[in-house]
Amino acid sequence: MEVNLVLSTAGSLTEGKKIARRLVEEGLAACVNVIPGVFSFFSWEGKLCQEREVLILAKTRKSNNSKIIRKIKELHSYEVPEVLFLPLVGGEEKYLQWVRQSVKKRNKKNY
């Protein structure tokens, strides 16, 4: 399937909304959800860390993966931002079609 779910996090709601808006405005994602109130536990530089973050979920085409990595790194405050691509195995066909068409249309306008 050519549609991906992009998973990322941001350190604040403001940053998450900025990333989401730019991904949609620039035609890199059809839809982005920003979900506040996520608690993340991770090891960083040998220390156990706990942070409150926002979760970012974006729907896009696989062909945008490298552009999305570049855009998130450009806008993100983290030294190593989380950017993961989850392949979809299925979904409501009209929604998936909308994602494909929406991203394609906006990409044509912007490039």
C-alpha positions in Angstrom: 0.0 0.0 0.0 1.3 3.4 -0.9 -0.1 5.2 2.2 2.0 5.6 5.4 1.3 6.6 8.9 4.0 8.9 10.2 4.7 8.9 13.9 6.6 11.7 15.7 6.6 13.6 19.0 7.3 17.2 19.9 8.2 18.9 23.1 5.2 21.2 23.2 1.8 21.7 21.8 3.0 24.8 20.0 5.8 23.0 18.3 3.5 20.0 17.4 0.9 22.3 15.8 3.6 24.2 13.9 5.0 20.9 12.4 1.4 19.7 11.6 0.4 22.9 9.9 3.5 23.0 7.7 3.2 19.3 6.7 -0.3 19.9 5.5 0.3 23.4 4.0 3.3 22.1 2.0 1.3 19.1 0.7 3.5 16.5 2.5 0.6 15.1 4.5 -3.2 14.9 3.9 -4.0 15.1 7.6 -2.0 15.4 10.9 -3.3 14.7 14.4 -1.6 16.4 17.3 -2.4 14.6 20.6 -1.2 16.3 23.8 -0.5 14.7 27.2 1.8 11.8 26.1 4.4 10.7 28.7 7.6 9.4 27.2 10.3 7.4 29.1 13.6 7.0 27.3 17.3 6.7 27.9 19.4 9.7 26.7 23.1 10.1 27.2 23.1 7.4 29.9 20.2 8.8 31.9 16.6 7.7 32.3 14.4 10.6 31.2 10.7 11.2 31.5 9.1 14.0 29.4 5.6 15.2 28.7 5.3 15.4 24.9 2.7 15.6 22.2 2.2 12.8 19.7 2.1 13.7 16.0 0.3 11.3 13.6 0.4 12.1 9.9 -1.2 10.4 6.9 0.8 10.6 3.7 2.2 8.7 0.6 5.4 6.7 1.0 7.0 8.8 -1.7 7.0 11.7 0.8 9.1 9.9 3.4 12.4 11.7 2.8 10.7 15.1 2.4 8.9 14.6 5.7 12.1 13.7 7.5 13.8 16.9 6.2 10.8 19.1 7.1 10.4 17.7 10.7 14.2 18.0 11.3 14.0 21.6 10.0 11.2 22.6 12.4 12.0 20.4 15.4 13.7 21.5 18.6 15.1 18.1 19.4 18.6 17.1 18.4 17.3 13.7 17.3 13.6 13.9 16.6 11.5 10.8 16.4 10.3 10.2 12.8 8.9 6.7 12.1 6.9 5.4 9.1 4.3 2.7 9.8 3.1 0.9 6.6 -0.6 0.5 6.5 -2.1 -2.9 5.7 -5.5 -1.6 4.9 -8.2 0.9 5.8 -11.4 2.5 4.6 -10.8 2.8 0.8 -12.4 6.2 0.3 -10.3 7.6 3.1 -7.1 6.1 1.7 -8.1 7.5 -1.8 -8.6 10.9 -0.3 -5.1 10.8 1.3 -3.5 9.8 -2.0 -5.4 12.5 -4.0 -5.0 15.2 -1.3 -1.3 14.9 -1.0 -0.8 14.5 -4.8 -2.9 17.7 -5.5 -1.0 19.8 -3.0 2.4 18.6 -4.1 1.6 19.6 -7.6 0.7 23.1 -6.4 3.9 23.5 -4.3 6.5 22.1 -6.6 
